[in-house]
Amino acid sequence: MKKHKKDNTEKKAKITLADAKNNPKIMQASIMLLASCVVLAIAVFALNALGFFHMIAGFTIPRGAVKYGVINEKHQITEIPEGEIRYRLNTDIIFDNLYCRGSIMLENPKVSEYDLEFSFYLPKNQVDPFYQSPRLAPGECLLNDKLTNRINLKKGHYTCICVVKAYNEDGIYCGENKCTVELTILDN
């Protein structure tokens, strides 16, 4: 008796393509599965085009760390006249996407009398920086940092304004200097 039940179960489990075509429930399930796969593929493509997966990955990437020391001794600034602001930075910055670290390089020379803070702006919006560095004390540098505000940026090339603000040892604003930097974002 047990053997007979097992044979019936095996027969029920084996459904041919002809049986599936004649069974409306199996056809509905197959069509729903196919439609779900198409919708999922379109959603993944759209999310990828919008940079969603880069954004999610960006949450796991920390900002660059401020380090004491200089980036390259060969071109180090060795003297600065009193009251002047001098610094070193990379003026051709590249990001693979908006959420990863880019080739930002900032350095406050050891001989500086000021702490420096770097901010990058688009020429049409000089109120909200899309990047702002931590304050760098004399002799500190920062390599490969992330953007702090990606609101107006898309894939492309931008000529930007870098504002370098100087603060004395008491944290009082002492002046600023401006320059241009080229920013390239390779992907959303």
trRosetta pair geometry for C-beta under 8 A, 3 or more apart (Angstrom, degrees):
i j d omega theta_ij theta_ji phi_ij phi_ji
1 4 5.8 -54 -154 30 33 112
1 5 6.9 31 152 -16 65 103
2 5 5.9 -54 -154 34 36 111
2 6 6.5 38 150 -21 66 106
3 6 5.7 -54 -152 33 34 114
3 7 6.6 36 152 -21 66 104
4 7 5.8 -52 -152 32 33 112
4 8 6.7 33 151 -18 64 104
5 8 5.8 -54 -152 35 35 112
5 9 6.5 37 151 -21 66 105
6 9 5.7 -53 -151 34 33 114
6 10 6.6 33 152 -18 65 104
7 10 5.8 -54 -150 36 32 111
7 11 6.5 34 151 -20 64 105
8 11 5.6 -54 -150 35 33 113
8 12 6.4 31 153 -18 66 105
9 12 5.8 -55 -149 36 31 110
9 13 6.4 31 154 -21 64 108
10 13 5.7 -55 -146 34 32 112
10 14 6.6 21 159 -11 65 108
11 14 6.2 -64 -150 40 30 102
15 19 4.8 -124 -168 85 81 133
15 20 5.9 95 142 -58 115 88
15 23 7.8 -45 -162 8 133 148
15 26 7.2 -162 155 -107 153 157
16 19 4.7 102 54 4 74 101
16 20 7.2 -135 100 -5 42 86
17 20 5.5 -51 -148 34 36 114
17 21 6.5 38 153 -22 66 102
18 21 5.9 -51 -151 31 32 112
18 22 6.7 21 154 -10 63 110
19 22 6.0 -67 -153 43 32 106
19 23 6.1 21 155 -17 69 114
19 26 7.7 56 122 28 77 163
20 23 5.8 -62 -140 39 31 106
20 26 4.5 -115 -146 126 76 143
20 27 6.8 133 160 -63 75 69
20 30 7.1 75 172 -39 121 142
21 27 6.8 67 -136 -78 34 113
23 26 4.2 55 91 14 114 111
23 27 6.6 168 89 -13 60 86
24 27 5.5 -58 -145 40 35 113
24 28 6.1 37 157 -22 69 105
25 28 5.8 -52 -147 35 30 111
25 29 6.4 29 154 -17 63 107
26 29 5.7 -54 -147 38 32 111
26 30 6.3 34 153 -21 65 107
27 30 5.7 -54 -146 36 30 112
27 31 6.3 28 156 -17 65 106
28 31 5.9 -56 -146 38 30 108
28 32 6.2 30 155 -18 65 108
29 32 5.7 -55 -145 39 30 112
29 33 6.3 33 154 -21 64 106
30 33 5.7 -54 -148 35 30 112
30 34 6.4 28 154 -16 64 107
31 34 5.7 -55 -147 39 31 111
31 35 6.2 31 154 -18 66 108
32 35 5.7 -54 -142 40 30 111
32 36 6.2 34 155 -23 64 107
33 36 5.7 -53 -147 34 28 113
33 37 6.5 30 154 -20 62 104
34 37 5.8 -54 -151 33 31 112
34 38 6.6 30 152 -17 64 105
35 38 5.7 -54 -149 36 33 111
35 39 6.3 31 154 -16 67 107
36 39 5.8 -55 -145 40 30 109
36 40 6.1 32 155 -20 65 109
37 40 5.7 -54 -145 38 29 113
37 41 6.3 31 156 -20 64 106
38 41 5.8 -54 -148 35 29 111
38 42 6.5 27 155 -15 64 106
39 42 5.8 -56 -148 39 31 110
39 43 6.2 32 154 -20 65 108
40 43 5.7 -54 -145 37 30 112
40 44 6.3 30 157 -19 65 105
41 44 5.9 -53 -146 36 29 109
41 45 6.4 30 154 -18 63 108
42 45 5.7 -55 -148 38 31 112
42 46 6.2 29 155 -17 66 108
43 46 5.8 -57 -145 39 29 109
43 47 6.2 27 158 -17 65 108
44 47 5.9 -55 -143 39 28 109
44 48 6.2 30 157 -20 63 109
45 48 5.9 -59 -149 37 26 111
45 49 6.4 27 154 -19 63 108
46 49 5.7 -55 -147 36 31 111
46 50 6.4 23 156 -12 65 109
47 50 5.8 -61 -147 42 31 107
47 52 3.9 -54 -175 34 88 143
47 53 6.6 90 133 -32 101 86
48 51 7.8 48 180 -67 31 21
48 52 6.9 -70 -69 41 27 92
48 53 5.9 -1 -106 6 68 121
49 188 7.2 47 165 45 41 143
50 188 6.5 -108 174 128 22 147
51 54 4.6 -49 -167 42 81 118
51 55 5.8 89 131 -30 86 95
51 97 6.3 164 -139 -170 113 123
51 98 6.4 40 -178 28 153 116
51 99 7.4 152 170 -11 112 116
51 187 7.2 152 -101 139 100 83
51 188 3.5 -118 -53 130 119 94
52 55 5.6 -56 -152 33 31 114
52 56 6.6 30 153 -17 66 103
53 56 5.7 -46 -146 34 36 111
53 57 6.4 35 154 -15 64 106
54 57 5.7 -58 -149 42 31 110
54 58 6.2 42 150 -32 65 105
54 97 4.2 -92 -154 134 150 156
54 98 6.7 99 124 47 132 79
54 99 4.7 154 148 31 88 124
54 100 7.2 -76 -164 -30 101 91
54 187 7.0 171 -68 111 154 108
54 188 6.8 171 32 113 144 60
55 58 5.4 -50 -150 26 31 119
55 59 7.5 41 152 -28 58 91
55 98 7.6 -1 -82 80 77 109
55 99 5.3 -178 -102 -67 38 149
56 59 6.2 -44 -168 13 36 112
57 60 6.1 -62 -169 35 46 107
57 61 6.8 39 142 -22 74 108
57 99 6.4 119 77 110 81 134
57 100 7.6 -7 110 -76 112 87
58 61 5.5 -58 -146 33 43 111
58 97 7.9 -118 -66 100 115 110
58 98 7.4 -35 -79 100 154 71
58 99 2.6 -93 -72 178 137 116
58 100 6.5 -110 -100 -60 87 45
58 146 7.2 123 -160 -142 102 138
59 99 7.9 -30 -26 -170 51 126
61 99 7.0 124 38 146 130 82
61 100 6.0 13 76 -129 178 55
61 101 6.3 -142 165 -28 129 89
61 146 6.6 133 111 -72 111 134
62 65 7.8 24 123 -52 121 88
63 101 7.8 131 -145 -98 36 100
63 145 5.6 15 -170 -150 84 85
63 146 5.1 -104 -109 28 69 103
64 101 6.1 110 -58 -137 95 125
64 104 6.9 -146 3 72 154 112
64 142 5.3 106 113 -177 125 89
64 143 5.8 -160 -160 81 136 43
64 144 4.9 151 -95 86 124 60
64 145 3.5 -89 17 -82 120 69
64 146 7.1 171 -13 -4 80 66
65 142 7.5 -161 97 -130 27 77
66 134 5.7 -87 -48 72 132 129
66 136 6.3 -169 -138 -107 121 80
66 140 5.3 10 179 180 105 124
66 141 7.4 158 -155 79 62 30
66 142 5.3 -39 -101 -83 65 94
67 140 6.7 155 80 -155 35 73
67 141 5.7 -26 65 64 87 79
67 142 7.3 149 17 -89 75 41
67 143 7.4 -13 17 10 123 99
68 139 5.8 17 -157 130 82 101
68 140 5.6 -49 -100 -98 53 72
69 139 7.0 20 -60 172 16 82
69 140 7.9 41 29 -120 41 36
69 141 6.5 -65 80 19 62 113
70 73 6.0 109 86 -78 131 57
70 76 5.4 7 -174 -105 163 113
70 107 6.3 62 -141 -156 68 135
70 109 7.5 26 -105 -125 113 58
70 110 6.8 -65 -57 -31 112 103
70 139 7.3 -73 -55 -148 78 59
70 141 6.4 109 -132 -36 30 135
71 88 6.9 -134 30 102 126 137
71 105 6.2 59 -107 -170 161 116
71 107 5.4 -105 -8 -70 110 139
71 141 5.3 172 -49 -156 89 163
71 143 7.0 132 -109 -73 111 113
72 75 5.6 30 98 32 112 91
72 76 7.1 -156 97 -53 57 78
73 76 5.3 -28 -153 -25 42 126
75 88 7.4 119 113 -115 109 143
76 109 6.8 125 -172 -131 78 101
76 110 7.7 8 -173 14 122 106
77 80 6.5 41 153 -59 123 97
77 86 5.4 174 -161 131 163 132
77 88 6.9 -167 -17 -42 111 104
77 109 4.1 -68 65 -95 112 153
77 111 6.5 -126 114 44 89 114
78 111 6.4 81 179 -17 27 150
79 111 5.9 -95 -107 153 32 163
80 84 5.3 -145 177 76 94 106
80 86 4.8 -150 -112 20 120 127
80 109 6.7 146 -37 73 126 139
80 111 5.4 157 7 113 98 106
80 112 6.1 36 19 -99 158 54
80 113 7.3 -144 87 -4 125 88
81 84 4.8 65 68 -1 84 128
82 113 7.1 32 -134 -7 64 154
85 112 7.8 37 -142 -142 53 111
85 114 6.3 -39 -109 45 86 147
85 116 7.2 122 -158 -102 107 113
85 164 6.3 162 154 110 136 118
85 166 4.8 -130 -99 -53 121 137
85 175 6.4 -147 -33 94 129 108
85 176 7.4 -15 3 -150 171 20
85 177 4.8 -157 85 -20 132 127
86 109 6.1 -4 100 11 101 132
86 112 6.7 -149 61 -95 79 98
87 106 7.1 -15 173 -166 122 76
87 107 6.3 157 -172 81 75 60
87 108 5.9 -35 -117 -102 96 52
87 109 6.9 -149 -109 -12 41 86
87 112 7.5 32 -80 -86 73 143
87 116 5.7 133 -87 -152 135 173
87 118 7.8 179 151 -75 161 112
87 164 5.8 -154 18 -149 150 157
87 177 7.8 175 17 62 113 137
88 105 7.5 -44 126 129 91 98
88 106 7.6 145 89 -162 62 32
88 107 4.1 -3 60 56 101 114
88 109 7.1 94 -8 -58 99 88
89 104 8.0 -31 -160 -169 96 69
89 105 6.1 153 -154 91 49 69
89 106 5.1 3 -106 -106 95 62
89 107 7.0 -167 -70 22 54 71
89 118 6.8 136 -98 -120 144 150
89 162 6.8 -171 99 172 162 166
89 179 7.8 155 57 71 128 140
89 181 7.1 -64 125 -91 123 127
90 93 5.7 112 107 -77 109 78
90 103 5.9 -103 126 133 163 92
90 104 6.5 -174 48 -151 118 27
90 105 3.8 83 -22 37 111 103
90 106 7.9 -82 13 -54 80 50
90 181 7.6 70 105 -143 59 118
91 179 7.2 -82 -109 136 115 122
91 180 7.2 62 -158 100 112 61
91 181 4.8 -137 -147 -121 61 72
91 182 6.3 60 148 16 73 81
92 103 7.7 -12 103 94 65 132
92 181 7.5 -152 -60 -168 26 76
92 182 5.0 -1 -114 64 63 110
92 184 7.8 10 -178 0 74 109
93 102 5.5 62 173 141 97 126
93 103 5.3 -172 -143 72 59 83
93 104 5.6 26 -131 -80 126 61
93 181 6.0 29 -2 162 112 120
93 182 6.9 170 26 87 68 55
93 183 5.0 -15 71 -110 104 69
93 184 7.2 176 92 25 54 68
94 102 6.0 -172 91 -160 37 98
94 103 5.0 33 43 13 77 122
94 183 8.0 165 -84 -160 32 47
94 184 4.8 -13 -113 66 74 104
94 186 6.9 41 -174 -35 95 106
95 98 6.7 69 134 -91 143 27
95 100 6.3 154 -167 67 87 87
95 101 7.9 -147 -125 125 85 23
95 102 3.6 -55 -82 -89 81 119
95 103 7.7 -140 -64 9 51 72
95 147 7.1 -13 -91 -30 158 112
95 183 7.4 10 1 -174 105 90
95 184 7.1 -176 29 93 66 55
95 185 4.9 -13 68 -112 108 70
95 186 6.8 -153 94 11 55 82
96 100 5.0 1 52 51 105 145
96 102 7.6 -166 5 -97 62 74
96 186 5.3 -41 -146 49 38 124
96 187 6.3 -10 159 30 63 104
97 100 5.5 82 52 4 81 103
97 185 6.9 59 -141 -171 27 92
97 186 6.8 -70 -64 67 53 82
97 187 4.5 -42 -89 80 91 90
97 188 6.4 13 -147 104 99 23
98 147 6.4 -59 -168 37 69 139
98 150 4.5 77 -177 -140 123 142
98 153 6.1 150 -112 98 113 116
98 185 6.2 23 -70 -149 70 135
98 188 6.6 -14 -6 -172 113 45
99 146 7.2 -3 -175 -148 37 118
99 150 7.5 -34 -71 -57 64 159
100 146 7.1 -144 132 -108 20 93
101 104 7.8 -105 -176 24 79 98
101 144 4.3 48 157 168 128 89
101 145 6.2 -141 -142 146 91 4
101 146 5.3 -72 -94 -65 60 72
102 144 6.9 -177 78 -143 29 57
102 145 7.1 -27 50 70 75 51
102 146 7.3 113 5 -112 81 35
102 147 7.2 45 1 -41 125 84
103 144 6.6 -21 -110 -95 33 70
104 131 7.2 -167 -99 -174 146 152
104 133 7.9 -177 161 -84 138 110
104 142 6.9 -20 120 116 106 100
104 143 7.3 161 89 -158 67 29
104 144 6.4 145 50 -97 76 14
104 145 4.5 -49 63 38 138 91
105 141 7.5 -7 -170 -177 72 109
105 142 7.5 173 -147 88 32 61
105 143 5.6 10 -110 -114 75 71
105 144 7.8 20 -73 -36 69 53
106 116 7.8 -155 171 106 114 120
106 118 5.2 -130 -122 -2 143 153
106 133 5.7 -35 34 -102 171 163
106 136 6.4 -165 127 -34 113 154
106 141 6.4 168 91 -156 57 63
106 142 4.6 6 54 51 102 99
106 145 7.9 -8 8 -1 114 133
107 136 7.5 -155 -153 159 22 158
107 140 7.7 -171 -145 101 54 42
107 141 4.2 -11 -104 -108 80 101
107 142 7.8 -161 -70 25 49 60
108 112 5.2 -84 174 29 88 155
108 114 7.7 -121 -155 90 122 70
108 115 7.1 -12 -141 -146 166 40
108 116 4.6 175 -95 24 116 119
108 136 4.1 168 -10 116 125 113
108 137 6.6 -179 83 99 146 21
108 138 5.5 -112 132 -107 110 36
108 139 6.9 -32 93 17 89 26
108 140 5.5 19 44 56 108 75
108 141 7.2 -160 23 -77 63 55
109 112 4.9 124 66 -32 79 96
109 138 6.7 -21 94 -150 49 82
109 139 7.4 5 151 -70 29 45
110 138 5.7 80 -154 160 28 93
110 139 4.1 51 -106 -85 72 88
111 138 7.1 -150 52 -162 11 125
112 116 7.0 -46 167 -29 161 113
112 138 4.2 -165 63 -107 89 99
112 139 8.0 -151 34 -25 97 57
113 138 7.2 21 -76 -66 14 138
113 168 7.5 -14 140 -125 90 74
114 138 7.4 112 61 -60 33 96
114 166 3.8 -4 170 -163 157 103
114 167 6.1 129 -167 55 92 37
114 168 6.3 -60 -113 -88 78 43
114 174 6.1 -124 -112 49 129 139
115 135 4.7 26 160 175 120 114
115 136 6.5 165 -164 77 71 40
115 137 5.3 -33 -108 -99 92 53
115 138 7.4 -93 -84 -27 52 66
115 166 7.2 136 69 -158 47 54
115 167 4.6 -28 62 65 100 97
115 168 7.8 22 16 110 87 2
115 169 7.7 121 -19 -93 103 40
115 171 7.7 -11 40 -103 140 55
116 135 6.9 151 74 -155 30 66
116 136 5.1 -21 62 58 86 96
116 164 5.6 -12 -164 -173 111 99
116 165 7.1 146 -155 75 56 47
116 166 5.9 -25 -98 -99 71 64
116 167 7.8 -176 -77 20 25 78
117 132 7.1 6 173 -172 102 87
117 133 6.0 -175 -157 73 57 87
117 134 7.5 -92 -120 145 86 21
117 135 4.9 -43 -74 -95 95 70
117 136 7.4 163 -80 12 43 73
117 164 7.3 154 74 -156 43 51
117 165 4.8 -17 59 58 97 98
117 167 7.1 43 -9 -9 108 113
118 131 7.6 -16 118 119 92 101
118 132 7.4 169 91 -150 54 42
118 133 4.2 40 50 12 91 127
118 136 7.8 18 -9 2 99 118
118 162 6.1 -17 -163 -169 96 103
118 163 7.6 149 -155 78 46 48
118 164 5.5 -15 -100 -102 71 76
119 129 4.0 -89 -172 -103 103 154
119 131 6.8 165 -152 91 45 62
119 132 4.8 -1 -107 -106 86 79
119 133 7.4 -128 -65 14 48 75
119 162 7.2 151 78 -156 43 53
119 163 4.8 -16 62 59 98 96
119 165 7.3 29 2 -7 109 106
120 129 5.8 106 61 -162 46 97
120 130 5.8 -55 93 60 96 82
120 131 4.1 25 33 48 112 105
120 132 7.8 -141 22 -64 67 46
120 160 5.0 26 -173 148 99 141
120 161 7.2 149 -156 78 52 47
120 162 5.5 -23 -98 -98 72 71
120 181 6.5 -65 -120 52 114 132
120 183 7.1 96 178 -59 145 140
121 125 6.4 -144 -171 95 93 66
121 126 4.7 70 157 -118 154 59
121 127 7.9 115 -135 24 128 28
121 128 7.5 129 -124 79 92 41
121 129 5.3 -75 -73 -106 77 66
121 130 7.1 135 -111 7 34 81
121 160 6.3 156 73 -171 38 91
121 161 4.7 -23 63 64 95 99
121 162 7.9 174 20 -82 73 25
121 163 6.7 30 -2 -8 116 109
122 125 4.8 38 64 41 102 91
122 126 7.7 -126 74 -63 51 55
122 130 6.8 57 -27 -14 91 124
122 152 6.0 -83 -8 99 151 140
122 158 6.5 -68 -112 -169 90 133
122 160 6.1 -61 -94 -118 43 86
122 161 7.7 51 146 19 4 89
123 126 7.1 -7 -155 -55 29 99
123 159 7.1 15 -28 95 121 87
123 160 7.3 -149 -35 -128 73 38
123 161 6.0 110 -85 -23 65 110
125 128 5.7 -29 156 46 116 88
125 152 6.3 140 24 -10 153 167
126 161 6.5 -7 -108 60 105 145
128 149 6.5 -111 161 124 101 159
128 151 7.1 -19 130 47 141 140
129 132 4.9 101 93 -59 141 94
129 148 7.3 29 109 66 98 116
129 149 6.6 118 100 36 57 128
129 163 7.8 -112 -91 37 123 110
130 147 5.7 -23 152 -164 89 114
130 148 7.1 152 159 59 38 70
130 149 4.8 -122 -135 79 48 86
130 150 6.6 78 -160 -96 105 30
130 151 6.9 -138 -109 34 94 79
130 152 6.7 -107 -80 46 126 92
130 153 6.0 93 -153 -33 154 124
130 160 7.9 -93 42 -133 117 141
131 145 7.5 113 -158 105 118 119
131 147 5.2 -86 -82 -134 93 65
131 148 5.4 119 -129 17 43 91
131 149 7.2 -142 -57 34 35 77
132 148 5.2 -61 33 43 78 155
132 149 7.8 40 -2 -1 96 107
133 136 6.7 -14 136 -29 129 102
133 142 5.9 172 -148 43 122 163
133 145 6.9 137 -109 38 85 176
134 142 7.3 147 44 -80 91 144
135 167 6.7 -35 -137 35 134 133
136 140 4.3 -156 -163 86 86 112
136 141 7.0 51 -147 -89 138 22
136 142 6.4 -117 -83 -19 124 107
137 140 5.0 80 54 -7 69 126
142 145 5.7 12 156 -46 115 125
147 150 5.3 95 106 -74 136 84
147 153 7.2 -90 -158 34 167 156
150 153 5.3 -88 -163 48 68 110
153 158 7.2 -75 -123 -29 97 151
153 185 6.1 116 165 -26 114 157
154 185 7.1 178 120 80 28 139
154 188 6.5 -23 -156 -100 71 92
155 185 5.3 -129 -122 105 40 99
155 186 6.8 -29 -142 129 95 18
155 187 5.8 -10 -104 -137 119 18
155 188 5.2 -69 -39 -55 105 67
156 184 7.6 -116 124 -143 31 58
156 185 6.1 14 41 52 46 94
157 182 7.0 -11 -170 -174 95 95
157 183 7.3 156 -158 86 47 52
157 184 5.0 -13 -105 -104 76 81
157 185 8.0 -162 -73 25 35 64
158 182 7.4 156 83 -160 49 49
158 183 4.5 -14 63 63 99 101
158 184 7.7 -177 22 -77 68 37
158 185 7.8 28 -1 -3 107 98
159 180 5.9 -4 -179 -172 93 121
159 181 7.9 160 -158 81 51 36
159 182 6.0 -28 -104 -104 63 68
159 183 7.9 175 -88 21 15 78
160 180 6.7 144 76 -158 42 67
160 181 5.2 -26 67 66 97 84
160 182 7.5 156 19 -103 83 17
160 183 5.2 33 -8 -6 128 119
161 178 6.0 -16 -171 -164 101 110
161 179 7.7 150 -157 80 56 31
161 180 6.2 -44 -100 -103 50 64
161 181 7.8 124 -133 22 5 80
162 178 6.8 150 79 -155 54 55
162 179 5.1 -17 59 65 105 81
162 180 6.9 151 10 -122 88 11
162 181 4.9 65 -36 -13 120 115
163 176 5.6 1 -176 -180 91 132
163 177 7.7 156 -157 79 49 41
163 178 5.4 -20 -101 -100 66 83
164 176 6.1 156 80 -159 49 73
164 177 4.8 -13 59 59 105 90
164 178 7.5 -174 18 -81 75 32
164 179 7.5 19 -8 10 111 100
165 173 6.4 -44 -179 -136 114 96
165 175 7.7 178 -150 100 57 32
165 176 4.6 -31 -100 -98 61 102
166 173 7.5 103 81 -160 54 54
166 174 4.7 -59 104 65 100 103
166 175 5.3 1 46 63 114 73
166 176 6.6 -171 8 -84 78 44
166 177 7.7 53 -26 -5 108 93
167 171 5.4 -4 173 -148 128 36
167 172 6.4 148 -157 66 78 29
167 173 5.9 -42 -99 -92 78 41
167 174 6.3 155 -114 3 22 94
168 171 7.3 -57 70 10 63 16
168 172 5.2 -7 38 54 104 88
168 174 5.3 99 -38 -50 88 128
185 188 7.8 59 143 -91 120 34
